[in-house]
Amino acid sequence: MEEIIEVQVNCASEAEAERIAEAVVGERLAACANIHAPIRSLYHWQGGVERAGEVPLVLKTRAALFDALAARIAALHSYEVPGIIALPVGAVNTAYRDWLLAETRAPGQADREAG
């Protein structure tokens, strides 16, 4: 059975989260995206402790698409080192799983299926 994952990434703004979400859902690297309310983050960066407002973005997809999804997020993200973290989904209802699998595919997969 194909593994389903949630991919989490914090974004610099709601606009950035929306832009990334639209791209990866539109490209079928993720079936859906959830943009959460802004949070405050503290983290080490270049020798100091930084504080920033961030917007969490959660994407649902197939585990097999993680590398392609992470590469696309990194290309679109404003951070030098965005944290792109995948968590396995332990259980999911059958109807949602079937929908997610139908709505996601590897880059170029549609071309191979059509031809």
NUKELUM-627923 format. One line per field, with one value per residue (C-alpha): x, z, y; residue number from 1; residue in one letter. Coordinates in steps of 0.5 Angstrom, whole numbers. Layout:
// residues N
east <- (X, ...)
up <- (Z, ...)
north <- (Y, ...)
nr <- (NUM, ...)
rest <- (a, ...)
//
This chain:
// residues 115
east <- (0, 3, 5, 1, 5, 4, 9, 10, 14, 14, 13, 15, 8, 1, 3, 9, 5, -1, 4, 8, 1, -2, 4, 5, -3, -3, 3, 0, 6, 1, -7, -8, -5, -7, -5, -5, -5, 1, 6, 12, 19, 25, 31, 39, 41, 48, 51, 45, 38, 33, 25, 21, 13, 12, 6, 6, 4, 2, 1, -2, 2, 5, 11, 14, 13, 17, 24, 20, 16, 21, 25, 20, 18, 26, 26, 20, 21, 25, 29, 36, 35, 27, 25, 21, 19, 15, 11, 8, 0, -1, -8, -13, -20, -20, -24, -19, -13, -17, -18, -11, -8, -12, -10, -3, 3, 10, 12, 11, 7, 1, 5, 7, -1, -3, 2)
up <- (0, -2, 4, 5, 8, 11, 9, 14, 12, 15, 10, 11, 10, 8, 1, 0, 3, -2, -8, -6, -4, -11, -15, -12, -12, -19, -21, -17, -13, -7, -7, -2, 2, 9, 11, 18, 22, 23, 29, 33, 32, 35, 32, 31, 25, 23, 31, 34, 36, 31, 32, 27, 25, 20, 17, 17, 11, 11, 5, 4, -1, -3, 0, -6, -8, -3, -6, -12, -8, -3, -9, -12, -5, -4, -11, -9, -2, 0, 6, 4, 8, 9, 14, 10, 14, 12, 17, 16, 16, 21, 18, 14, 11, 5, 1, 3, 1, -6, -7, -5, -10, -16, -15, -14, -19, -21, -25, -33, -30, -34, -41, -40, -38, -44, -49)
north <- (0, 7, 11, 18, 24, 31, 36, 42, 48, 55, 61, 68, 70, 68, 71, 66, 60, 61, 62, 55, 52, 54, 52, 45, 43, 46, 41, 35, 34, 35, 34, 39, 45, 48, 55, 56, 62, 66, 63, 66, 62, 62, 59, 59, 62, 64, 65, 68, 67, 70, 71, 72, 71, 65, 62, 54, 51, 43, 39, 32, 28, 21, 19, 17, 25, 28, 29, 32, 36, 39, 41, 45, 48, 50, 53, 57, 59, 65, 62, 60, 54, 52, 47, 42, 36, 30, 26, 19, 19, 13, 12, 15, 13, 10, 15, 20, 16, 14, 21, 24, 18, 20, 28, 27, 24, 25, 30, 28, 22, 25, 26, 18, 16, 20, 18)
nr <- (1, 2, 3, 4, 5, 6, 7, 8, 9, 10, 11, 12, 13, 14, 15, 16, 17, 18, 19, 20, 21, 22, 23, 24, 25, 26, 27, 28, 29, 30, 31, 32, 33, 34, 35, 36, 37, 38, 39, 40, 41, 42, 43, 44, 45, 46, 47, 48, 49, 50, 51, 52, 53, 54, 55, 56, 57, 58, 59, 60, 61, 62, 63, 64, 65, 66, 67, 68, 69, 70, 71, 72, 73, 74, 75, 76, 77, 78, 79, 80, 81, 82, 83, 84, 85, 86, 87, 88, 89, 90, 91, 92, 93, 94, 95, 96, 97, 98, 99, 100, 101, 102, 103, 104, 105, 106, 107, 108, 109, 110, 111, 112, 113, 114, 115)
rest <- (m, e, e, i, i, e, v, q, v, n, c, a, s, e, a, e, a, e, r, i, a, e, a, v, v, g, e, r, l, a, a, c, a, n, i, h, a, p, i, r, s, l, y, h, w, q, g, g, v, e, r, a, g, e, v, p, l, v, l, k, t, r, a, a, l, f, d, a, l, a, a, r, i, a, a, l, h, s, y, e, v, p, g, i, i, a, l, p, v, g, a, v, n, t, a, y, r, d, w, l, l, a, e, t, r, a, p, g, q, a, d, r, e, a, g)
//
